[in-house]
Amino acid sequence: MKTTIPKEELVSSGHLACQGCGATLAMRYTLKALGPNTIYTIPACCWSVIDGPFPYTSLAVPLYHTAFETAASMASGIKAGLTIRGKGDINVVAWAGDGGTADIGIQALSGMVERGDNVLYVCYDNEAYMNTGIQRSSSTPVGAWTTTTPPPHFKKELKKDLVAIMVAHRIPYTATGCIAYPEDWIKKVEKAISIVGPKFLQILATCPPGWKISSEISIEVARLAISTRKWPLYEVTDGKYKFTRMIKKFQPVSDYLKVQGRFRHLTEEEIDVIQLQAEENWAELCAKAGIENEFAAQLAEYTEKVKAHHPQWFKVEE
């Protein structure tokens, strides 16, 4: 059977990831798209451990381990040095988790894209600080348990929209991905490196211990994130939005939440609120992409339902 996924493997079997680790699949697929002509910068994150103990590495490309907040600035410096030496064709990638991107590293990332540096920044988003004990990040979704947001004080703030932040920087290319759809992701990585200038990609990477799921359903849960529209797949090229996977028959968000232990404490009313948020986010993306929202009626239905329950932990605007 013909496949669009490159056969070359640049991640070895000697890595130290947990079973079912989505971040490892994200790295594997990304390197398949990039090839060996690549240099990575990796700050403190799961991958600074997964890679293996110094001086060994499970990656077949050069990489630099950096301070937590400096993945983007380090990558910018490496790219500048390579360009001066006539080696500007080498792919330079800043690779970081959501904590090192949405929180600790966002200043360096903002500077990188504002300067127009020709670097690819990839955030593998497992939605918490998993490497240091599953603490809340600004990329943790509403309703999630973490060690710093235990029930009944689970996270009540909306997940930070990193793609929208990058679009506000007038970045030439940004997109989302998911480990359950490698072909979609590889195409986006290939497109990103074909564009001169700063590129930002964000891939949803399941984390069995952090999400409280069995390792064997890691991919299944990632698929549910897409089919419930909790994690839309789209790209933004020069400010123009485009879905790369449309959902014609969606599943309720509860199908995604109820298989994860980190959401086990939620009531039906609270799940209704999260469903509403997913509907509103999808409607907003449809408007940005200039297409008709086929689920507008469902959005109105969910809005009325949530207003009827009106949970105290989340205020719905009247």
C-alpha positions in Angstrom: 0.0 0.0 0.0 1.3 3.4 -1.0 2.0 5.8 1.9 2.7 9.5 2.0 4.7 9.1 5.2 8.5 9.1 4.6 10.1 5.8 5.6 13.3 7.3 7.0 13.5 7.0 10.9 15.5 9.7 12.7 14.2 8.8 16.2 15.8 5.7 17.6 14.3 3.1 19.9 16.6 4.1 22.8 14.5 7.1 23.9 13.2 7.3 27.5 9.5 8.2 26.8 6.6 6.7 28.7 4.5 4.1 26.9 1.9 5.8 24.6 3.7 9.1 24.7 2.2 11.5 22.1 5.2 13.8 22.2 7.5 11.0 20.9 5.2 10.4 17.9 5.1 14.1 17.3 8.9 14.2 17.1 9.1 11.1 15.0 6.7 12.5 12.4 8.2 15.9 12.4 11.7 14.6 11.7 10.4 12.4 8.9 9.2 15.6 7.2 12.3 17.6 8.0 15.0 15.0 7.2 18.6 14.9 8.5 19.5 18.5 7.4 18.1 19.8 10.6 19.3 21.2 14.0 17.1 21.3 17.1 17.0 23.5 20.2 15.2 21.9 23.1 14.5 23.6 26.4 13.5 22.0 29.7 10.6 19.8 28.9 9.7 16.1 28.6 11.9 15.9 25.5 14.9 17.0 27.4 14.6 13.7 29.3 13.2 11.6 26.5 16.2 12.3 24.4 18.5 10.4 26.8 21.3 11.2 29.2 24.3 13.2 28.0 26.4 12.5 26.0 23.9 10.1 24.3 20.9 11.1 22.2 18.0 9.2 20.6 17.8 11.7 17.7 19.9 11.4 14.5 20.2 15.2 14.2 22.3 17.7 16.1 20.5 19.3 19.0 21.2 21.8 21.8 19.6 21.6 25.2 18.7 25.2 26.3 17.3 27.0 29.3 13.6 26.8 29.8 12.8 30.2 28.3 15.4 30.3 25.4 14.4 27.8 22.7 13.4 30.4 20.3 16.2 32.9 20.9 18.8 30.0 20.8 17.3 28.8 17.5 17.5 32.4 16.1 21.1 32.6 17.0 21.9 29.2 15.4 20.1 30.2 12.2 22.0 33.5 12.0 25.3 31.8 12.5 24.6 29.2 9.9 23.5 31.8 7.4 26.7 33.8 7.9 28.7 30.6 7.1 26.7 30.0 4.0 24.7 27.1 5.5 21.3 28.8 5.5 19.6 25.8 3.9 19.8 23.9 7.2 16.4 23.6 9.0 16.6 25.1 12.5 13.8 24.0 14.8 12.9 25.2 18.2 11.0 22.3 19.9 9.2 22.9 23.2 6.2 21.8 25.3 3.3 24.0 26.1 4.8 25.3 29.3 8.0 26.3 27.6 5.9 27.9 24.8 2.7 29.4 26.2 4.2 30.5 29.5 8.0 30.6 30.1 9.1 30.8 26.5 6.5 33.1 25.0 8.7 36.3 25.3 11.5 34.7 23.2 9.0 33.2 20.8 7.3 36.6 20.3 10.7 38.2 19.6 11.6 35.5 17.1 8.5 36.0 15.0 8.5 39.8 15.3 12.1 39.9 13.9 11.1 37.6 11.1 13.7 35.0 11.8 13.7 32.1 9.4 13.1 29.4 12.1 10.4 26.7 12.6 9.0 26.7 16.1 7.1 23.6 17.1 5.0 23.3 20.3 4.1 19.7 21.2 1.1 20.4 23.4 0.3 17.9 26.1 -1.6 20.6 28.0 0.4 20.8 31.3 3.9 20.7 32.7 4.2 17.0 32.5 8.0 16.6 33.0 7.9 18.2 36.4 4.8 16.6 37.9 1.7 17.6 35.9 1.2 21.2 36.9 -1.2 23.6 35.2 0.0 25.7 32.2 -1.9 28.4 30.4 -2.5 25.7 27.7 -4.3 23.4 30.1 -8.0 23.2 29.0 -11.0 24.2 31.1 -12.1 21.6 33.6 -8.8 19.7 33.8 -7.3 18.2 36.9 -3.6 18.9 37.5 -1.6 18.7 40.7 -1.9 22.4 41.0 -5.6 22.5 40.0 -7.1 19.6 42.0 -10.9 19.3 42.2 -13.0 21.3 43.2 -10.4 23.9 42.1 -9.9 22.5 38.6 -8.8 24.8 35.9 -11.6 27.3 35.0 -9.7 29.6 32.6 -9.8 29.1 28.9 -6.9 27.5 27.1 -4.5 30.1 25.6 -5.0 30.4 21.8 -1.4 30.3 20.6 -2.2 30.2 16.9 -4.3 33.5 17.3 -1.3 35.0 19.1 1.0 34.1 16.2 -1.5 35.4 13.6 -1.5 38.7 15.5 2.3 38.8 14.9 1.5 38.6 11.2 3.4 35.4 10.9 3.5 33.9 7.3 2.5 30.4 8.4 1.0 28.8 11.5 -1.1 25.6 11.9 -2.4 23.0 14.3 -1.7 19.2 14.1 -2.6 16.0 15.9 -0.5 12.8 16.4 -3.5 10.8 15.2 -3.2 12.3 11.8 0.4 12.1 10.7 -0.2 12.7 7.0 -1.9 16.1 7.8 1.0 17.0 10.1 3.8 16.0 7.7 2.3 18.1 5.0 2.2 21.1 7.3 5.8 20.6 8.4 6.9 20.3 4.8 4.9 23.5 3.9 6.4 25.3 6.8 10.0 24.7 5.9 9.3 25.7 2.3 8.4 29.2 3.5 11.0 31.8 4.3 10.4 33.5 7.6 9.1 32.5 11.1 6.7 29.5 11.2 4.8 28.2 14.3 3.2 24.8 14.5 1.2 23.4 17.5 0.6 19.6 17.7 -1.7 18.0 20.2 0.3 15.2 22.0 -1.5 12.9 24.3 0.2 12.1 27.7 -1.1 8.9 29.3 0.1 9.7 32.9 -0.9 13.4 32.8 -4.3 12.8 31.1 -4.9 9.6 33.2 -5.5 7.3 30.3 -4.2 3.9 29.4 -1.2 4.0 27.0 -3.0 1.7 24.5 -5.7 4.3 23.8 -3.4 7.2 23.3 -4.1 7.5 19.6 -7.8 6.8 20.1 -8.1 9.7 22.5 -6.2 12.0 20.1 -8.7 11.1 17.4 -11.6 11.9 19.7 -10.1 15.4 20.2 -10.6 15.9 16.4 -14.0 14.2 16.0 -15.5 16.2 18.9 -14.0 19.4 17.5 -12.2 20.0 20.8 -9.0 20.4 18.7 -9.7 21.7 15.2 -7.1 21.0 12.4 -6.5 24.2 10.4 -3.7 26.4 9.0 -3.3 30.1 8.6 -1.2 31.3 5.6 -0.5 35.0 5.5 -3.6 35.6 7.6 -5.9 33.3 5.6 -7.6 30.5 7.6 -8.2 27.1 6.1 -9.5 23.9 7.7 -7.4 20.9 6.8 -10.0 18.5 8.2 -13.7 19.3 8.3 -16.0 17.4 10.7 -19.2 16.5 8.9 -20.6 14.4 11.8 -19.3 15.4 15.1 -19.3 13.5 18.4 -20.2 15.2 21.7 -17.3 16.5 23.7 -18.4 14.2 26.5 -17.0 11.3 24.4 -13.6 12.9 24.7 -13.7 14.0 28.3 -15.1 10.9 29.9 -12.3 8.6 28.7 -9.8 10.8 30.6 -9.3 10.6 34.3 -8.3 14.3 34.4 -11.9 15.2 33.7 -13.6 12.5 35.8 -14.8 15.0 38.4 -16.9 17.1 36.0 -20.6 17.2 36.3 -23.0 17.0 33.3 -23.7 20.7 33.6 -20.0 21.5 33.5 -19.5 19.3 30.5 -22.3 21.3 28.8 -20.3 24.4 29.3 -17.2 22.9 27.8 -19.4 21.7 24.8 -20.6 25.3 24.4 -17.0 26.5 24.4 -16.1 24.0 21.7 -19.1 25.1 19.6 -18.3 28.8 20.0 -14.6 28.2 19.0 -15.7 26.2 15.9 -18.1 28.9 14.9 -15.4 31.6 15.3 -13.0 29.5 13.1 -15.7 29.0 10.5 -16.2 32.8 10.4 -12.4 33.4 10.0 -12.2 30.7 7.2 -15.2 32.3 5.4 -17.3 29.2 5.4 -20.8 28.5 6.6 -21.1 26.9 10.1 -23.2 23.8 9.5 -23.7 23.5 13.3 -25.1 26.9 14.0 -28.4 25.4 15.2 -26.6 23.1 17.6 -24.7 26.1 18.9 -27.9 27.9 19.7 -29.3 24.8 21.4 -26.2 24.4 23.5 -26.2 28.1 24.5 -29.8 27.8 25.8 -29.0 24.6 27.6 -26.0 26.1 29.4 -27.8 29.3 30.3 -30.5 27.1 31.9 -28.1 25.3 34.1 -25.7 28.3 34.6 -23.0 26.7 36.6 -21.4 28.9 39.2 -17.9 28.1 38.2 -18.3 29.6 34.7 -20.3 32.7 33.8 -22.0 32.7 30.4 -22.5 36.1 28.9 -26.1 37.2 28.6 
